Amino acid sequence: MNIFHKKVLITGASTGIGKAIAQYFIQKGAKVIVFGIHKPDLEVLFHKVDITQETEITSALLKVGAIDVLILNSGIVHISTLLKTSNDSFNDIFNTNVRGLFWMAKHAVPLMTKGGCILTISSIAGLKSYEGYGIYCATKAAIISLTQTFALELADKKIRANCIAPGIVTTPIWNKMYGKHGTTKLKEEAKSVLMKRAGTPEEIAHAALFACENDFVNGAVIVVDGGETAA
């Protein structure tokens, strides 16, 4: 699939990885639509949608029409040990990272009338556990599993489904998690990467384009982590 002139729907593209993917796909000639809470500073068609609300998803999709590519990027993280995780925190993370992603795919697939592809953004946290991030890790593992099942179940519709598992990437989420210490924490964590640096959102965007354009990539988990999981 050549992404040029293709209709691409992305969730959560106001900052970080989602914004980089949207920007890169626009540069490649795609027609980008964004569902999210905040509109990115890009030339996109934007619909304000809280993906934890199924009715908001279905209402917005009625205005979209046929699509070629669905990129599910929205996600949140709370830092807490498992035993200290509240029910509200658990529900908040799962509702965004898993339930919202599932609803988006479930209701968007009927719009992919000519085949196409689904791309989810998981994390290496879906492949290994990190202390203090247990619920987040569980949601990212669930994303990988859902993606591979979509690949199995949608193949007869000529719809591929793949997943990117980024490692440590320089995005605003670090400051949201750690406040003024975000940059310092990012640099400390990047020491565990074989490349001795964090990745960039643009490097994840390049992987996203590959997954969407290569028609023989299906059911894959593409790890983009500078070698962290190999260490």
C-alpha positions in Angstrom: 0.0 0.0 0.0 1.4 3.4 -1.0 0.2 5.8 1.7 -0.1 8.7 -0.9 -3.7 9.9 -0.9 -4.8 7.3 1.5 -7.2 8.2 4.3 -5.6 7.7 7.7 -7.4 7.9 11.0 -5.1 8.4 14.1 -6.1 8.5 17.7 -4.2 10.8 20.2 -2.0 12.9 17.9 -1.6 16.2 19.7 1.9 15.5 20.9 4.7 12.9 20.9 4.6 9.8 18.8 1.1 10.3 17.5 1.8 13.8 16.3 5.1 12.7 14.7 3.2 9.9 12.8 0.5 12.3 11.7 3.1 14.8 10.5 5.1 12.2 8.6 2.1 10.7 6.9 0.9 14.2 5.9 4.4 14.7 4.3 3.9 11.5 2.4 0.7 12.7 1.0 -1.8 11.0 3.2 -5.2 12.5 4.2 -5.0 12.5 8.0 -8.0 12.5 10.4 -7.4 12.7 14.2 -9.6 11.6 17.0 -8.6 13.0 20.4 -9.1 15.5 23.2 -6.8 18.1 21.8 -6.3 19.2 18.2 -2.7 18.9 17.0 -1.1 21.9 15.4 -1.2 20.2 12.0 -3.3 20.3 8.8 -5.6 17.5 9.8 -9.4 16.9 10.0 -10.0 16.8 13.7 -12.9 15.3 15.7 -12.9 15.8 19.5 -13.4 12.3 20.8 -12.9 10.7 24.2 -12.2 7.1 23.2 -13.3 5.8 26.6 -16.8 6.8 25.5 -18.1 4.4 22.9 -20.9 6.7 21.7 -18.5 9.4 21.0 -16.5 7.0 18.8 -19.5 5.8 16.9 -20.9 9.4 16.4 -17.6 10.7 15.0 -17.1 7.7 12.7 -20.4 8.5 11.1 -18.9 11.7 9.8 -15.7 10.1 8.5 -16.7 7.7 5.7 -14.4 5.0 4.3 -10.8 4.8 5.6 -7.7 3.0 4.5 -5.5 3.0 7.7 -6.3 3.0 11.4 -3.5 4.0 13.8 -4.4 3.5 17.4 -2.0 5.5 19.5 -3.9 6.9 22.4 -2.6 5.8 25.8 -2.0 6.9 29.4 0.2 5.7 32.3 -0.1 5.9 36.1 2.9 5.0 38.2 2.0 2.7 41.1 2.9 -0.6 42.5 0.2 -3.3 42.0 -0.9 -3.4 45.6 -1.3 0.3 45.8 -3.2 0.7 42.5 -6.7 2.0 43.2 -9.7 0.7 41.3 -10.2 4.1 39.7 -6.6 4.1 38.4 -6.9 0.6 37.1 -10.1 1.5 35.3 -8.7 4.7 33.9 -5.7 3.0 32.3 -7.6 0.0 31.0 -10.5 2.2 29.6 -8.1 4.3 27.5 -5.4 1.8 26.6 -7.5 -1.3 26.0 -11.2 -0.7 25.9 -11.0 2.5 23.9 -8.6 0.8 21.4 -10.9 -2.2 21.1 -13.9 0.0 20.4 -12.0 2.1 17.9 -11.0 -1.0 15.9 -14.4 -2.7 16.3 -16.3 0.3 14.9 -13.8 1.5 12.3 -13.2 -1.8 10.6 -16.6 -1.6 8.7 -15.3 1.6 7.2 -12.3 -0.2 5.7 -14.3 -1.4 2.7 -11.3 -1.9 0.4 -9.0 -3.6 2.8 -6.2 -1.7 4.5 -4.3 -1.9 7.8 -4.6 -1.4 11.5 -1.5 -0.2 13.4 -1.4 -0.2 17.2 1.2 1.5 19.4 2.1 -0.8 22.3 5.4 -0.7 24.1 8.3 -2.9 25.2 6.4 -2.7 28.5 4.0 -5.2 26.8 6.9 -7.6 26.4 8.5 -7.3 29.9 7.5 -6.0 33.3 8.7 -2.8 35.0 8.3 -2.2 38.7 5.7 0.5 39.4 4.2 0.2 36.0 2.4 -3.2 36.4 -1.1 -2.1 35.2 0.4 -0.1 32.3 2.4 -3.2 31.3 -0.6 -5.4 31.4 -2.5 -3.0 29.0 0.4 -2.9 26.6 0.5 -6.7 26.6 -3.2 -6.8 25.9 -2.7 -4.5 22.9 -0.2 -6.9 21.4 -2.6 -9.8 21.9 -5.6 -7.9 20.4 -3.6 -6.8 17.4 -2.4 -10.3 16.6 -6.0 -11.6 16.9 -7.2 -8.8 14.6 -4.6 -10.0 12.1 -6.0 -13.5 12.2 -9.7 -12.5 12.1 -9.5 -9.8 9.5 -7.2 -11.4 6.9 -10.1 -12.5 4.8 -11.2 -8.9 4.6 -7.7 -7.9 3.3 -7.1 -5.9 6.4 -3.6 -6.3 8.1 -2.9 -5.6 11.7 0.5 -4.8 13.2 1.9 -3.4 16.4 4.9 -1.2 17.2 6.5 -1.6 20.6 8.6 1.5 21.2 11.2 1.6 23.9 12.3 4.8 25.7 11.2 7.7 23.5 11.6 11.5 24.1 8.0 12.7 24.5 6.1 15.0 26.9 4.9 12.0 28.9 8.1 12.0 30.9 7.3 15.5 32.3 3.7 14.4 33.0 4.9 11.4 35.0 7.9 13.0 36.8 7.3 16.8 36.6 10.4 18.9 36.6 12.5 15.8 37.0 11.2 14.3 33.7 14.3 15.2 31.6 16.6 13.8 34.3 14.7 10.6 34.6 14.6 10.1 30.8 18.4 10.5 30.6 18.8 8.0 33.5 16.6 5.4 31.9 18.2 5.9 28.5 21.5 4.5 30.0 19.9 1.0 29.8 19.6 1.3 26.0 22.3 -0.3 23.9 22.4 2.9 21.8 22.9 4.9 25.0 20.1 7.4 24.0 16.4 7.7 23.9 14.6 7.3 20.6 12.7 10.1 18.8 9.1 10.2 17.9 10.2 10.6 14.3 12.0 7.2 14.4 8.7 5.6 15.5 6.9 7.3 12.7 9.3 5.8 10.2 8.5 2.3 11.5 4.8 3.2 11.3 5.1 4.0 7.6 6.9 0.8 7.0 4.2 -1.3 8.7 1.5 0.4 6.8 3.1 0.3 3.3 4.5 -3.2 3.3 1.7 -5.4 2.4 3.4 -8.6 3.5 3.8 -7.5 7.1 0.9 -8.8 9.2 0.5 -9.8 12.8 3.9 -8.4 13.6 5.3 -6.8 16.7 7.9 -4.3 15.5 10.2 -3.5 18.4 11.9 -0.1 18.1 13.9 0.3 21.3 17.6 0.9 20.5 18.3 -2.6 21.6 17.0 -2.3 25.1 15.2 -5.7 25.1 18.3 -7.4 23.7 20.5 -6.3 26.5 
